[in-house]
Amino acid sequence: MLGLSWPGTALDMLGTQRHIRRPFWSRKRVQGMSWREITIGEVRWSVAPVAERVANTHAWRLMLSCRVPGQTKSPVWAATGLQSSSRSDLYAQADRLSDDKVAAVVARHLGIGPR
C-alpha cells in the first residue's frame, strides 16, 4: 500500500504506520487540467465545473470554480443557475455550455458586464 508511512514521526518509530493511512487533507494535491480557459478583459481564467448539493433537496447545482493560472488565491465561485437531480446529467449540461456562456457567467459574477 502506498503513502502509509510518516517518516520521522512517533508512528514511524513505533512501527505502527502500516495500519494507518495518511489523512486525505495531508496528501499532495495535484492541480489538474482546467475544463475551460476563458479570457475576460485582459485576464485569462481557468474554469472547472463543480456539482454542489442544494440544501434540503435532492437537486445538484452547477457551480464554476474560476482561477487565474499562476496565482495561489482561493478560487472564485460562480453560480450558473443550472440544476438537476442527477450529477452526471448536470455535468452533461455543463459540457454543452459554450465558451461565451461560461465567460458571461463568470463576468456577471465578477461584476463585469450586464447583470
C-alpha positions as CSV (number, residue, x, y, z in Angstrom):
1,M,0.0,0.0,0.0
2,L,1.3,3.4,-0.9
3,G,1.6,6.5,1.2
4,L,1.3,4.7,4.6
5,S,4.4,5.9,6.4
6,W,5.2,9.2,8.1
7,P,9.0,9.2,8.2
8,G,10.4,10.8,11.4
9,T,7.1,10.6,13.4
10,A,6.3,8.7,16.6
11,L,4.2,6.4,14.5
12,D,7.1,5.6,12.2
13,M,9.4,4.9,15.2
14,L,6.8,2.6,16.8
15,G,6.4,0.7,13.6
16,T,2.6,1.0,13.6
17,Q,2.4,3.1,10.4
18,R,1.4,0.1,8.3
19,H,-2.2,0.2,9.6
20,I,-2.7,4.0,9.4
21,R,-3.5,5.8,6.2
22,R,-2.3,9.4,5.7
23,P,-5.3,11.8,6.2
24,F,-6.9,13.0,2.9
25,W,-6.1,16.6,3.8
26,S,-2.3,15.9,4.1
27,R,-1.9,14.2,0.7
28,K,-0.4,16.2,-2.1
29,R,-3.0,18.0,-4.2
30,V,-2.4,17.6,-7.9
31,Q,-3.6,20.6,-10.0
32,G,-5.5,19.0,-12.9
33,M,-6.2,20.5,-16.2
34,S,-8.9,23.1,-16.4
35,W,-12.2,22.3,-18.1
36,R,-12.2,25.6,-20.0
37,E,-9.8,28.5,-20.4
38,I,-11.6,31.8,-20.9
39,T,-10.5,35.4,-21.3
40,I,-12.4,38.3,-19.6
41,G,-10.8,41.6,-20.5
42,E,-7.1,41.1,-20.2
43,V,-7.3,38.3,-17.7
44,R,-7.2,34.6,-18.6
45,W,-9.2,32.3,-16.3
46,S,-9.1,28.5,-15.8
47,V,-12.6,27.3,-15.1
48,A,-13.8,23.9,-13.8
49,P,-17.3,22.7,-13.2
50,V,-18.4,21.6,-9.7
51,A,-21.6,20.0,-8.6
52,E,-22.9,21.3,-5.3
53,R,-25.7,19.7,-3.4
54,V,-28.7,22.1,-2.8
55,A,-29.7,22.1,0.8
56,N,-32.8,20.2,1.8
57,T,-33.5,18.9,-1.7
58,H,-32.3,16.1,-4.0
59,A,-31.0,18.5,-6.5
60,W,-27.5,19.4,-7.6
61,R,-26.4,22.9,-8.7
62,L,-23.7,23.6,-11.2
63,M,-21.0,26.0,-9.9
64,L,-17.9,27.2,-11.7
65,S,-14.6,27.2,-9.9
66,C,-12.5,30.0,-11.5
67,R,-8.8,30.7,-11.0
68,V,-6.2,32.9,-12.6
69,P,-3.3,30.5,-13.6
70,G,-0.2,31.1,-11.6
71,Q,-1.9,32.7,-8.6
72,T,-2.4,31.0,-5.3
73,K,-5.5,32.9,-4.3
74,S,-8.7,30.9,-3.5
75,P,-10.9,30.3,-6.4
76,V,-13.8,32.5,-7.4
77,W,-17.1,30.5,-7.3
78,A,-19.8,31.5,-9.8
79,A,-23.3,30.0,-9.9
80,T,-24.7,29.1,-13.3
81,G,-28.3,28.6,-12.4
82,L,-28.3,25.0,-13.8
83,Q,-29.8,22.4,-11.5
84,S,-30.5,18.7,-11.9
85,S,-31.4,15.7,-9.7
86,S,-28.5,13.8,-11.3
87,R,-24.9,14.9,-11.1
88,S,-24.0,13.2,-14.3
89,D,-26.8,15.0,-16.1
90,L,-25.6,18.3,-14.6
91,Y,-22.0,17.6,-16.0
92,A,-23.5,16.8,-19.4
93,Q,-25.4,20.1,-19.3
94,A,-22.1,21.8,-18.4
95,D,-20.3,20.3,-21.4
96,R,-23.0,21.8,-23.7
97,L,-22.3,25.3,-22.4
98,S,-20.5,27.5,-24.9
99,D,-17.3,29.3,-24.0
100,D,-19.2,32.6,-24.5
101,K,-21.9,31.5,-22.0
102,V,-19.2,30.4,-19.4
103,A,-17.4,33.7,-19.9
104,A,-20.7,35.6,-19.4
105,V,-21.5,33.8,-16.1
106,V,-18.0,34.5,-14.7
107,A,-18.1,38.1,-15.9
108,R,-21.5,38.6,-14.3
109,H,-20.2,37.2,-11.0
110,L,-17.2,39.4,-11.1
111,G,-19.4,42.5,-11.8
112,I,-18.2,43.0,-15.3
113,G,-20.8,43.5,-18.0
114,P,-24.6,43.2,-17.8
115,R,-26.4,41.7,-14.9
